[in-house]
């Protein structure tokens, strides 16, 4: 199964479409989680496109190689494991993130009760 296109141009088009078709304006700000998710998706898509454009300007061949490698990672289906390993390599402790998320979820459940 192919999740991501393997060319930089196609990946950037997908990122830009995500921004153009962002649905935050059709989500009630009262639904904070969905509104935040929509905004987050658009922001991260813009950031990814911005970095992709910069890499392509500096080294177009490397940018295409990165796009292919990224597509392979996405198609592999092991994103959580890759993210965990990359976070550790950068000096972060992903377990702390998990614990913080779990605490936040418990607070949401309490508020909803």
N, CA, C and O atoms as a GROMACS GRO file, in nm:
protein
  452
    1UNK      N    1   0.083  -0.117   0.000
    1UNK     CA    2   0.000   0.000   0.000
    1UNK      C    3   0.089   0.125   0.000
    1UNK      O    4   0.184   0.133   0.077
    2UNK      N    5   0.058   0.219  -0.084
    2UNK     CA    6   0.135   0.343  -0.092
    2UNK      C    7   0.061   0.452  -0.017
    2UNK      O    8  -0.055   0.481  -0.046
    3UNK      N    9   0.129   0.513   0.079
    3UNK     CA   10   0.069   0.620   0.158
    3UNK      C   11   0.109   0.756   0.104
    3UNK      O   12   0.026   0.846   0.092
    4UNK      N   13   0.237   0.771   0.073
    4UNK     CA   14   0.288   0.901   0.029
    4UNK      C   15   0.346   0.890  -0.111
    4UNK      O   16   0.406   0.788  -0.146
    5UNK      N   17   0.329   0.994  -0.191
    5UNK     CA   18   0.395   0.994  -0.322
    5UNK      C   19   0.546   1.002  -0.301
    5UNK      O   20   0.592   1.052  -0.198
    6UNK      N   21   0.622   0.953  -0.396
    6UNK     CA   22   0.767   0.944  -0.379
    6UNK      C   23   0.845   1.058  -0.444
    6UNK      O   24   0.968   1.054  -0.447
    7UNK      N   25   0.777   1.160  -0.495
    7UNK     CA   26   0.849   1.274  -0.550
    7UNK      C   27   0.825   1.396  -0.462
    7UNK      O   28   0.721   1.410  -0.398
    8UNK      N   29   0.922   1.484  -0.461
    8UNK     CA   30   0.910   1.605  -0.381
    8UNK      C   31   0.794   1.691  -0.429
    8UNK      O   32   0.719   1.744  -0.347
    9UNK      N   33   0.780   1.706  -0.558
    9UNK     CA   34   0.672   1.789  -0.611
    9UNK      C   35   0.535   1.737  -0.567
    9UNK      O   36   0.449   1.816  -0.527
   10UNK      N   37   0.514   1.607  -0.575
   10UNK     CA   38   0.386   1.550  -0.536
   10UNK      C   39   0.363   1.562  -0.385
   10UNK      O   40   0.251   1.587  -0.341
   11UNK      N   41   0.468   1.543  -0.306
   11UNK     CA   42   0.454   1.558  -0.162
   11UNK      C   43   0.421   1.702  -0.125
   11UNK      O   44   0.336   1.727  -0.040
   12UNK      N   45   0.489   1.797  -0.189
   12UNK     CA   46   0.462   1.938  -0.160
   12UNK      C   47   0.320   1.975  -0.202
   12UNK      O   48   0.253   2.052  -0.133
   13UNK      N   49   0.274   1.923  -0.314
   13UNK     CA   50   0.137   1.950  -0.357
   13UNK      C   51   0.038   1.899  -0.252
   13UNK      O   52  -0.060   1.967  -0.220
   14UNK      N   53   0.063   1.781  -0.200
   14UNK     CA   54  -0.024   1.726  -0.096
   14UNK      C   55  -0.025   1.812   0.030
   14UNK      O   56  -0.130   1.834   0.090
   15UNK      N   57   0.092   1.860   0.068
   15UNK     CA   58   0.101   1.948   0.186
   15UNK      C   59   0.023   2.076   0.163
   15UNK      O   60  -0.052   2.120   0.250
   16UNK      N   61   0.041   2.136   0.047
   16UNK     CA   62  -0.027   2.262   0.017
   16UNK      C   63  -0.178   2.242   0.007
   16UNK      O   64  -0.254   2.329   0.049
   17UNK      N   65  -0.221   2.129  -0.049
   17UNK     CA   66  -0.365   2.099  -0.054
   17UNK      C   67  -0.421   2.089   0.088
   17UNK      O   68  -0.531   2.136   0.115
   18UNK      N   69  -0.344   2.029   0.178
   18UNK     CA   70  -0.389   2.016   0.317
   18UNK      C   71  -0.413   2.154   0.377
   18UNK      O   72  -0.508   2.173   0.453
   19UNK      N   73  -0.328   2.249   0.344
   19UNK     CA   74  -0.342   2.384   0.397
   19UNK      C   75  -0.461   2.454   0.332
   19UNK      O   76  -0.543   2.515   0.401
   20UNK      N   77  -0.471   2.444   0.200
   20UNK     CA   78  -0.580   2.509   0.127
   20UNK      C   79  -0.716   2.456   0.172
   20UNK      O   80  -0.811   2.533   0.187
   21UNK      N   81  -0.725   2.326   0.192
   21UNK     CA   82  -0.853   2.265   0.229
   21UNK      C   83  -0.871   2.250   0.380
   21UNK      O   84  -0.961   2.178   0.424
   22UNK      N   85  -0.789   2.317   0.458
   22UNK     CA   86  -0.801   2.309   0.602
   22UNK      C   87  -0.944   2.346   0.643
   22UNK      O   88  -1.002   2.440   0.589
   23UNK      N   89  -0.997   2.272   0.737
   23UNK     CA   90  -1.137   2.289   0.776
   23UNK      C   91  -1.155   2.364   0.908
   23UNK      O   92  -1.264   2.361   0.965
   24UNK      N   93  -1.050   2.429   0.958
   24UNK     CA   94  -1.062   2.496   1.088
   24UNK      C   95  -1.173   2.601   1.086
   24UNK      O   96  -1.239   2.622   1.188
   25UNK      N   97  -1.195   2.665   0.972
   25UNK     CA   98  -1.299   2.768   0.968
   25UNK      C   99  -1.440   2.709   0.972
   25UNK      O  100  -1.537   2.781   0.996
   26UNK      N  101  -1.452   2.579   0.950
   26UNK     CA  102  -1.584   2.517   0.956
   26UNK      C  103  -1.605   2.440   1.087
   26UNK      O  104  -1.708   2.376   1.107
   27UNK      N  105  -1.505   2.448   1.176
   27UNK     CA  106  -1.516   2.382   1.305
   27UNK      C  107  -1.544   2.487   1.411
   27UNK      O  108  -1.481   2.593   1.413
   28UNK      N  109  -1.636   2.459   1.495
   28UNK     CA  110  -1.668   2.551   1.603
   28UNK      C  111  -1.548   2.563   1.697
   28UNK      O  112  -1.492   2.462   1.740
   29UNK      N  113  -1.509   2.686   1.730
   29UNK     CA  114  -1.401   2.703   1.828
   29UNK      C  115  -1.437   2.642   1.963
   29UNK      O  116  -1.349   2.620   2.046
   30UNK      N  117  -1.566   2.616   1.985
   30UNK     CA  118  -1.608   2.551   2.109
   30UNK      C  119  -1.561   2.406   2.115
   30UNK      O  120  -1.543   2.351   2.223
   31UNK      N  121  -1.541   2.346   1.998
   31UNK     CA  122  -1.487   2.210   1.992
   31UNK      C  123  -1.335   2.224   1.986
   31UNK      O  124  -1.273   2.205   1.881
   32UNK      N  125  -1.276   2.258   2.100
   32UNK     CA  126  -1.135   2.297   2.105
   32UNK      C  127  -1.040   2.190   2.053
   32UNK      O  128  -0.942   2.222   1.988
   33UNK      N  129  -1.068   2.064   2.081
   33UNK     CA  130  -0.977   1.957   2.038
   33UNK      C  131  -0.976   1.945   1.886
   33UNK      O  132  -0.869   1.935   1.825
   34UNK      N  133  -1.092   1.946   1.825
   34UNK     CA  134  -1.098   1.936   1.679
   34UNK      C  135  -1.041   2.062   1.614
   34UNK      O  136  -0.968   2.054   1.516
   35UNK      N  137  -1.076   2.178   1.668
   35UNK     CA  138  -1.025   2.304   1.616
   35UNK      C  139  -0.872   2.306   1.624
   35UNK      O  140  -0.805   2.343   1.527
   36UNK      N  141  -0.818   2.267   1.738
   36UNK     CA  142  -0.672   2.263   1.755
   36UNK      C  143  -0.607   2.163   1.660
   36UNK      O  144  -0.499   2.189   1.606
   37UNK      N  145  -0.672   2.050   1.640
   37UNK     CA  146  -0.617   1.950   1.548
   37UNK      C  147  -0.613   2.004   1.406
   37UNK      O  148  -0.514   1.986   1.335
   38UNK      N  149  -0.718   2.069   1.364
   38UNK     CA  150  -0.722   2.126   1.228
   38UNK      C  151  -0.613   2.232   1.211
   38UNK      O  152  -0.544   2.234   1.110
   39UNK      N  153  -0.600   2.319   1.308
   39UNK     CA  154  -0.497   2.423   1.302
   39UNK      C  155  -0.359   2.358   1.302
   39UNK      O  156  -0.272   2.397   1.224
   40UNK      N  157  -0.340   2.260   1.388
   40UNK     CA  158  -0.211   2.190   1.396
   40UNK      C  159  -0.173   2.125   1.265
   40UNK      O  160  -0.057   2.130   1.224
   41UNK      N  161  -0.269   2.062   1.199
   41UNK     CA  162  -0.241   1.999   1.070
   41UNK      C  163  -0.195   2.102   0.967
   41UNK      O  164  -0.100   2.077   0.893
   42UNK      N  165  -0.262   2.214   0.962
   42UNK     CA  166  -0.226   2.318   0.865
   42UNK      C  167  -0.088   2.375   0.896
   42UNK      O  168  -0.008   2.396   0.805
   43UNK      N  169  -0.061   2.401   1.022
   43UNK     CA  170   0.068   2.458   1.061
   43UNK      C  171   0.181   2.361   1.028
   43UNK      O  172   0.284   2.401   0.972
   44UNK      N  173   0.163   2.234   1.061
   44UNK     CA  174   0.268   2.137   1.034
   44UNK      C  175   0.287   2.112   0.885
   44UNK      O  176   0.399   2.090   0.839
   45UNK      N  177   0.179   2.114   0.810
   45UNK     CA  178   0.191   2.100   0.664
   45UNK      C  179   0.269   2.218   0.607
   45UNK      O  180   0.354   2.201   0.519
   46UNK      N  181   0.240   2.338   0.656
   46UNK     CA  182   0.313   2.456   0.608
   46UNK      C  183   0.461   2.447   0.644
   46UNK      O  184   0.547   2.477   0.562
   47UNK      N  185   0.490   2.405   0.767
   47UNK     CA  186   0.629   2.392   0.809
   47UNK      C  187   0.702   2.290   0.722
   47UNK      O  188   0.814   2.315   0.679
   48UNK      N  189   0.639   2.176   0.697
   48UNK     CA  190   0.702   2.073   0.615
   48UNK      C  191   0.728   2.124   0.474
   48UNK      O  192   0.835   2.098   0.417
   49UNK      N  193   0.633   2.195   0.416
   49UNK     CA  194   0.653   2.249   0.282
   49UNK      C  195   0.765   2.353   0.282
   49UNK      O  196   0.846   2.357   0.189
   50UNK      N  197   0.770   2.435   0.384
   50UNK     CA  198   0.873   2.538   0.394
   50UNK      C  199   1.012   2.474   0.398
   50UNK      O  200   1.102   2.519   0.328
   51UNK      N  201   1.028   2.370   0.479
   51UNK     CA  202   1.155   2.299   0.486
   51UNK      C  203   1.187   2.229   0.354
   51UNK      O  204   1.301   2.230   0.309
   52UNK      N  205   1.087   2.169   0.293
   52UNK     CA  206   1.108   2.101   0.165
   52UNK      C  207   1.155   2.199   0.058
   52UNK      O  208   1.245   2.169  -0.020
   53UNK      N  209   1.094   2.317   0.055
   53UNK     CA  210   1.135   2.419  -0.041
   53UNK      C  211   1.280   2.462  -0.017
   53UNK      O  212   1.356   2.479  -0.112
   54UNK      N  213   1.316   2.480   0.109
   54UNK     CA  214   1.453   2.522   0.141
   54UNK      C  215   1.553   2.414   0.102
   54UNK      O  216   1.658   2.446   0.044
   55UNK      N  217   1.523   2.289   0.131
   55UNK     CA  218   1.614   2.181   0.094
   55UNK      C  219   1.628   2.171  -0.057
   55UNK      O  220   1.739   2.151  -0.108
   56UNK      N  221   1.517   2.184  -0.128
   56UNK     CA  222   1.522   2.176  -0.274
   56UNK      C  223   1.605   2.290  -0.332
   56UNK      O  224   1.673   2.272  -0.433
   57UNK      N  225   1.600   2.407  -0.271
   57UNK     CA  226   1.678   2.521  -0.320
   57UNK      C  227   1.828   2.499  -0.297
   57UNK      O  228   1.910   2.542  -0.378
   58UNK      N  229   1.862   2.432  -0.188
   58UNK     CA  230   2.003   2.410  -0.154
   58UNK      C  231   2.060   2.290  -0.229
   58UNK      O  232   2.172   2.297  -0.281
   59UNK      N  233   1.983   2.181  -0.236
   59UNK     CA  234   2.033   2.057  -0.296
   59UNK      C  235   1.916   1.979  -0.356
   59UNK      O  236   1.860   1.891  -0.291
   60UNK      N  237   1.879   2.011  -0.482
   60UNK     CA  238   1.763   1.945  -0.543
   60UNK      C  239   1.773   1.793  -0.549
   60UNK      O  240   1.672   1.725  -0.529
   61UNK      N  241   1.890   1.739  -0.575
   61UNK     CA  242   1.905   1.593  -0.582
   61UNK      C  243   1.882   1.530  -0.445
   61UNK      O  244   1.814   1.428  -0.433
   62UNK      N  245   1.938   1.591  -0.342
   62UNK     CA  246   1.919   1.538  -0.206
   62UNK      C  247   1.772   1.550  -0.166
   62UNK      O  248   1.718   1.462  -0.100
   63UNK      N  249   1.708   1.659  -0.205
   63UNK     CA  250   1.566   1.678  -0.173
   63UNK      C  251   1.483   1.565  -0.233
   63UNK      O  252   1.394   1.513  -0.167
   64UNK      N  253   1.510   1.527  -0.357
   64UNK     CA  254   1.436   1.416  -0.419
   64UNK      C  255   1.465   1.285  -0.349
   64UNK      O  256   1.376   1.202  -0.330
   65UNK      N  257   1.591   1.265  -0.309
   65UNK     CA  258   1.626   1.142  -0.237
   65UNK      C  259   1.554   1.137  -0.102
   65UNK      O  260   1.507   1.031  -0.060
   66UNK      N  261   1.545   1.251  -0.035
   66UNK     CA  262   1.474   1.257   0.094
   66UNK      C  263   1.325   1.228   0.073
   66UNK      O  264   1.264   1.157   0.153
   67UNK      N  265   1.267   1.281  -0.034
   67UNK     CA  266   1.125   1.256  -0.062
   67UNK      C  267   1.100   1.107  -0.082
   67UNK      O  268   1.002   1.053  -0.032
   68UNK      N  269   1.189   1.041  -0.154
   68UNK     CA  270   1.174   0.896  -0.177
   68UNK      C  271   1.190   0.820  -0.045
   68UNK      O  272   1.113   0.729  -0.015
   69UNK      N  273   1.291   0.859   0.033
   69UNK     CA  274   1.314   0.794   0.162
   69UNK      C  275   1.194   0.814   0.255
   69UNK      O  276   1.152   0.722   0.325
   70UNK      N  277   1.139   0.934   0.256
   70UNK     CA  278   1.022   0.963   0.337
   70UNK      C  279   0.903   0.877   0.296
   70UNK      O  280   0.833   0.823   0.381
   71UNK      N  281   0.882   0.864   0.166
   71UNK     CA  282   0.772   0.780   0.117
   71UNK      C  283   0.792   0.635   0.163
   71UNK      O  284   0.696   0.569   0.202
   72UNK      N  285   0.915   0.588   0.158
   72UNK     CA  286   0.943   0.452   0.204
   72UNK      C  287   0.912   0.436   0.352
   72UNK      O  288   0.852   0.336   0.392
   73UNK      N  289   0.951   0.534   0.434
   73UNK     CA  290   0.920   0.529   0.578
   73UNK      C  291   0.769   0.525   0.599
   73UNK      O  292   0.719   0.445   0.678
   74UNK      N  293   0.696   0.612   0.529
   74UNK     CA  294   0.552   0.618   0.546
   74UNK      C  295   0.485   0.489   0.502
   74UNK      O  296   0.389   0.443   0.566
   75UNK      N  297   0.534   0.430   0.395
   75UNK     CA  298   0.476   0.305   0.346
   75UNK      C  299   0.510   0.186   0.437
   75UNK      O  300   0.439   0.086   0.437
   76UNK      N  301   0.618   0.198   0.513
   76UNK     CA  302   0.661   0.090   0.602
   76UNK      C  303   0.561   0.067   0.715
   76UNK      O  304   0.544  -0.046   0.760
   77UNK      N  305   0.495   0.173   0.761
   77UNK     CA  306   0.394   0.160   0.864
   77UNK      C  307   0.446   0.162   1.006
   77UNK      O  308   0.371   0.133   1.099
   78UNK      N  309   0.572   0.194   1.025
   78UNK     CA  310   0.630   0.191   1.160
   78UNK      C  311   0.659   0.332   1.212
   78UNK      O  312   0.757   0.353   1.283
   79UNK      N  313   0.575   0.429   1.176
   79UNK     CA  314   0.602   0.568   1.215
   79UNK      C  315   0.619   0.588   1.366
   79UNK      O  316   0.712   0.658   1.406
   80UNK      N  317   0.534   0.530   1.451
   80UNK     CA  318   0.555   0.552   1.594
   80UNK      C  319   0.694   0.505   1.641
   80UNK      O  320   0.758   0.571   1.723
   81UNK      N  321   0.739   0.392   1.590
   81UNK     CA  322   0.870   0.342   1.630
   81UNK      C  323   0.981   0.433   1.578
   81UNK      O  324   1.077   0.462   1.649
   82UNK      N  325   0.969   0.478   1.453
   82UNK     CA  326   1.068   0.570   1.398
   82UNK      C  327   1.071   0.700   1.478
   82UNK      O  328   1.178   0.750   1.510
   83UNK      N  329   0.954   0.752   1.508
   83UNK     CA  330   0.947   0.878   1.583
   83UNK      C  331   1.009   0.863   1.721
   83UNK      O  332   1.082   0.950   1.768
   84UNK      N  333   0.980   0.751   1.786
   84UNK     CA  334   1.035   0.725   1.919
   84UNK      C  335   1.188   0.722   1.911
   84UNK      O  336   1.256   0.790   1.989
   85UNK      N  337   1.241   0.646   1.818
   85UNK     CA  338   1.387   0.633   1.803
   85UNK      C  339   1.452   0.766   1.769
   85UNK      O  340   1.559   0.799   1.821
   86UNK      N  341   1.388   0.844   1.682
   86UNK     CA  342   1.444   0.974   1.644
   86UNK      C  343   1.440   1.071   1.760
   86UNK      O  344   1.534   1.149   1.779
   87UNK      N  345   1.333   1.068   1.839
   87UNK     CA  346   1.324   1.155   1.957
   87UNK      C  347   1.436   1.122   2.056
   87UNK      O  348   1.502   1.212   2.108
   88UNK      N  349   1.458   0.994   2.080
   88UNK     CA  350   1.565   0.951   2.171
   88UNK      C  351   1.701   0.996   2.117
   88UNK      O  352   1.785   1.045   2.193
   89UNK      N  353   1.723   0.981   1.988
   89UNK     CA  354   1.849   1.022   1.926
   89UNK      C  355   1.873   1.172   1.941
   89UNK      O  356   1.988   1.216   1.945
   90UNK      N  357   1.765   1.249   1.948
   90UNK     CA  358   1.777   1.394   1.965
   90UNK      C  359   1.786   1.435   2.112
   90UNK      O  360   1.797   1.554   2.144
   91UNK      N  361   1.781   1.336   2.202
   91UNK     CA  362   1.797   1.365   2.344
   91UNK      C  363   1.667   1.383   2.421
   91UNK      O  364   1.670   1.426   2.536
   92UNK      N  365   1.555   1.350   2.359
   92UNK     CA  366   1.426   1.361   2.427
   92UNK      C  367   1.386   1.227   2.488
   92UNK      O  368   1.438   1.122   2.450
   93UNK      N  369   1.294   1.233   2.583
   93UNK     CA  370   1.239   1.111   2.642
   93UNK      C  371   1.092   1.101   2.604
   93UNK      O  372   1.008   1.162   2.670
   94UNK      N  373   1.060   1.026   2.499
   94UNK     CA  374   0.922   1.017   2.454
   94UNK      C  375   0.827   0.961   2.559
   94UNK      O  376   0.707   0.987   2.554
   95UNK      N  377   0.878   0.884   2.654
   95UNK     CA  378   0.791   0.831   2.759
   95UNK      C  379   0.732   0.946   2.840
   95UNK      O  380   0.618   0.937   2.884
   96UNK      N  381   0.807   1.051   2.859
   96UNK     CA  382   0.755   1.170   2.929
   96UNK      C  383   0.638   1.228   2.850
   96UNK      O  384   0.537   1.268   2.909
   97UNK      N  385   0.652   1.234   2.720
   97UNK     CA  386   0.543   1.287   2.636
   97UNK      C  387   0.418   1.202   2.653
   97UNK      O  388   0.307   1.254   2.664
   98UNK      N  389   0.436   1.070   2.653
   98UNK     CA  390   0.323   0.978   2.669
   98UNK      C  391   0.256   1.002   2.804
   98UNK      O  392   0.133   1.009   2.812
   99UNK      N  393   0.334   1.015   2.907
   99UNK     CA  394   0.279   1.037   3.040
   99UNK      C  395   0.206   1.170   3.049
   99UNK      O  396   0.100   1.179   3.110
  100UNK      N  397   0.261   1.274   2.988
  100UNK     CA  398   0.194   1.405   2.987
  100UNK      C  399   0.061   1.397   2.912
  100UNK      O  400  -0.038   1.456   2.954
  101UNK      N  401   0.060   1.325   2.802
  101UNK     CA  402  -0.063   1.309   2.724
  101UNK      C  403  -0.168   1.235   2.806
  101UNK      O  404  -0.285   1.272   2.806
  102UNK      N  405  -0.126   1.129   2.876
  102UNK     CA  406  -0.219   1.052   2.956
  102UNK      C  407  -0.280   1.138   3.068
  102UNK      O  408  -0.399   1.127   3.097
  103UNK      N  409  -0.198   1.221   3.130
  103UNK     CA  410  -0.249   1.312   3.234
  103UNK      C  411  -0.351   1.408   3.174
  103UNK      O  412  -0.457   1.431   3.232
  104UNK      N  413  -0.320   1.462   3.058
  104UNK     CA  414  -0.412   1.556   2.991
  104UNK      C  415  -0.542   1.486   2.956
  104UNK      O  416  -0.649   1.546   2.970
  105UNK      N  417  -0.537   1.362   2.911
  105UNK     CA  418  -0.658   1.288   2.878
  105UNK      C  419  -0.744   1.265   3.001
  105UNK      O  420  -0.867   1.276   2.995
  106UNK      N  421  -0.681   1.232   3.113
  106UNK     CA  422  -0.756   1.211   3.237
  106UNK      C  423  -0.826   1.340   3.280
  106UNK      O  424  -0.939   1.336   3.330
  107UNK      N  425  -0.760   1.454   3.262
  107UNK     CA  426  -0.822   1.582   3.296
  107UNK      C  427  -0.943   1.608   3.207
  107UNK      O  428  -1.045   1.658   3.254
  108UNK      N  429  -0.931   1.574   3.079
  108UNK     CA  430  -1.045   1.593   2.987
  108UNK      C  431  -1.164   1.507   3.030
  108UNK      O  432  -1.278   1.552   3.027
  109UNK      N  433  -1.136   1.384   3.068
  109UNK     CA  434  -1.243   1.294   3.112
  109UNK      C  435  -1.309   1.349   3.237
  109UNK      O  436  -1.431   1.345   3.250
  110UNK      N  437  -1.228   1.400   3.330
  110UNK     CA  438  -1.285   1.458   3.452
  110UNK      C  439  -1.374   1.577   3.422
  110UNK      O  440  -1.481   1.592   3.480
  111UNK      N  441  -1.329   1.663   3.332
  111UNK     CA  442  -1.409   1.781   3.295
  111UNK      C  443  -1.541   1.741   3.229
  111UNK      O  444  -1.644   1.805   3.250
  112UNK      N  445  -1.537   1.635   3.151
  112UNK     CA  446  -1.657   1.591   3.080
  112UNK      C  447  -1.758   1.525   3.174
  112UNK      O  448  -1.876   1.519   3.143
  113UNK      N  449  -1.711   1.476   3.288
  113UNK     CA  450  -1.800   1.406   3.382
  113UNK      C  451  -1.887   1.499   3.459
  113UNK      O  452  -1.967   1.455   3.541
   0.00000   0.00000   0.00000
